[in-house]
Amino acid sequence: MFFIIGLGLGDCKDITVNGLEIVKKCERVYLEAYTSILTCGTAALEEFYGRKLIVADRELVEQGADAILEGADNTDVAFLVVGDPFGATTHTDLVLRAQEKKIKVEVVHNASILNAVGCCGLQLYSFGETVSIPYWTETWQPDSFFEKIVSNYKNKVHTLCLLDIKVKEPTLESLTKKKKEYMPPRFMSVSEAAEQLLQILQKRVEDDGLVTANSLCVGLARIGSQNQQIVACSLEEMSKVNLGGPLHSLIIAGPVLHPLELEYLEQFRTK
């Protein structure tokens, strides 16, 4: 059997009882380590589970899926995912590959940022399409995701923005060499995301007056952990907010908030 197990958002103890029992009995256990991270680190997970983990980076998951699935037709193999297993399309692809090989698959769900954002007080059924904000470079500055934010705003719903993380990303120079060199890990902050959004606003020819520098935003950091932080302020103010270490998420609120949403958000307003 091939198991895909969600780990939740906080620390090593957020795995479900069912998930923990499966981890303890599996022949091999992989930890997916590039679409998200747990704040506790790999060593703490290994100590809690009482076993070694195989760290699965982007290269292994996207190019070595066959190696991960090897033997799962006659032994138990687990693949651990921060949050919920279906929070990233990569994991859907793994399930399809397993099914092609006639390998049985079992999924153990857990909390995801997609539902945990409700902790800020904005109601989950008032969210529209989720977007991802990538790190820009000097030569690559995509902004197509902004149209989805505007579309959500027109539809009077909130937008959850998932912020880029760079883990074991090869340097541009090393791509032409035989030996790969990797950039230091980077995790986009709410201030960096807000700054990129402000730059998009400045470049827009058509100023529709919908999403502006004064639009209400909610910044979230380390949701599910003991030291999670939430702040509510304008997009302009968010570009100067420091919420500390990763992982961060950003919400662009819709134009109309329910009275309960407004009341709940008050505790997170910048003074």
N, C-alpha and C positions, 0 to 999 in steps of 0.2 A: 504494500500500500504506500502511496505517496501522500503525505500529509502537508497541507499548507496551514500554518498556525499563526493567528494574529496575536501580537504581544501587548496590545494596548498602547498607551501614550506615556505613562509615567515612569515606573522603574521595573526591576526584574520581577516583582511580586504581582504585577498586573496581568500576567498570563492566567488563563482560566485553569481550574482544577483539571478539567479534561485535557487541555493542552499540555499541562505539566506532566500528566501521566503518560501521554504519548511520547513526549520528549525523552523521558527516562527509559522507555523501552526500545527506541529506534536504533537501528544499526548505525546510521549516520544522521547528523543534524547540521543543517546549513543555517547561517544567519545572514539574511539579505542586508547589505550595509551601504546602499547608495541611494535609495529613494527616500529614506528617512533614517533617523537615528534615535536611540534611547539615551537619555542623559546619564544613565548609570554606567554605561560602557560594557564591553564584551567580557572582561574579567569578572565583573560582578554577576553577570548572567551565568557564566560557567560555574562559579562558586555556588550559586543558588540551585542550578540544575544538577550539580554534582557530576558534570561531564564536559568534555571538550567540544567546542563548536568549530565548524569550518566556515570562515568568513567568506561570503559570496559577494564579490564586487561586481561592478557593471560588466566587466569583461567576461567573467565566469557565467553570469546569468544570461547575458545576451548572446554570447558566442559558445558557451560550454554547457548549454542546457542538457545535452545528451549525457554528459558526465554526471550532472546532478541526478538525473533520472535513472542512471545505470543501476541495475539490480533491484529496482523498486517493484518489479513484477513478482519477485519471490522473497523480498525482505522489506522491512519498514524503513522508510527514509522521510525525514521531516525537513521542512523549509520554513524558517521563522521570519515573520514580516512585522515590522513596527506598525502599529495601528491595526487596520483590518486587511486581510489578504487581498481584497479586491479594490483597494485604494489606488492601485497603479495598474495600468494595462499590461505591464511586463508579467504580472502574476497570472493574468488571464491567459496569456500566451503559454505559460508553463503548463497550465491545466490542459489546454488544447494539445500540446505536445505529448503529455502523458496519455491522454485519451487515444491519440494516434497510435501509441505504442501498446494499447490495450492494458495500460496500468490503471488500477483502481485509485481514485482520488477522494480524499476526505478533507473538508475545509472546516477549520475551527475559527469562528468569528470573534472579534473583539472590538473595543471602542476605537473610533477613528476621529481625526480632526474634523471630518465631514459632519459628524453629529455632536462632537464635544464643543464645537463653537457656540452651542446654545448656552454655555456657561456665562456668556457676556450679556445675556438677556434678550438678544434678538431671536425671534421665533423661527424655528427651522423651516417651517412651511412658507416663510416669507423670503426665502433665498432663491435666486435664479441660478443660471449656469455658473459653475465654478471656473475660474481661470488660473493659469500659471503665469507668473512673471519671471522671465529669465534674466540672468545677468547680461548686461550689455558689454560690448567691447568697443574699441575705437572704430572698427569697421563693420560691426554687426549690431544694429539697434532696432530689433523688431518691435512693432507696436500694434499688431493686428488684434491682440487680446483686448486692447482698450475699447474696441467697437462692441465687444461683448459686455463690458462694464456699462457702456452707454445704453446698450439695448436693455439690460437688466433695469437700469435707472428709469428708462422710458416705461417699462412694465411695472414700475413701482415695487421692485424687489431688491434685496441686498445682493452684493457680490462677495463671495469668499475668494480671496486671492492666495494661492499657494505659492510660496516664495522659493526661489531657486536654491539648491545646494550643489556644491561641487566637491565630490569625494573621489579621490584617485583619478583625477582628470589629467590626461597626458598633456604636456606642454606642446605648443605648436612646433617648436624647434625639434622636439624628439620624434615627431610623427614621420620625419624624413630619415631618422636614424634606425638602426637595428635594435638598439637598447632604448626602451621607453623611460622617460623621466616624467615625474608627476608634479603637478602644482600642489601647494599646500591646501588643505581643506578650506572651503569657504561656505558660509551660510548667510544668505541674504537677510538683512534686518528690515524691520518695518520702516525705518528711516530711509534706507537705501531704496526700497520699493516706492515709497512716497515721493522721493526725489526724482526717480525715473518717470513717475506719473505726471509730476509737475512739468518736467521737460517735454513730455508728450503734449500737454495742454498748451505750452508756449508755442509749439510748432504747428498746432492744428490751424488750418486755414479757415475752416468752418467752426466758428464759436457758437455752439448751440445753447450755451448757458446752462446745460444740464449738470454735468460733473465739472466742478470748479475747484479752485484752491481752498474755497471755504466749505466744501462738502464734508459732511460728517463721516469720520472714519473710526474704526476700532482696531487697535493693535493688540495682538495676543502673543505671549511668549511662554514657552515650556508648558503648554496646557496639559493638565493631568498630573503634573508633578507638584511637590510640596511648595515650590517657590514660583508657581505660575504668576504671571503679571498681565494685567489688562488695562488699557488706557483708551479713553474716547476723546477725540478732539478733531479739529479740521485737518484736511490733507496737508495744508501748509505747516501747521504745528507738528504733524506727525513726522515730517521730514527732519525734525530736530529732536525727536524723542529717542531716548536710550533705554531699551528694555532688557539690556544685558545679553546673556548667552543664548544660543539657539535652543529650539527651533522657533521661528516666528511665523505668524500668519497675519494677513491684513484684510479687513472687511471695509468695503465701500457701502455705506448704508443707503438704502433707497430714499426717495424724497418724502415718503409718508411713513411715520412710525406709529405703532399702536401705543396708547397711553401707558400700558404696562412695560413696553420696551423702553420708552422714554424714562419712566420712573426707575427701572432697573439700571439703566446706563448711567444715571446720575452719580452713582458711587465710583465710577471709573473716569469721570470727567477730570481733565487737567485743571488745576486751580490757578 
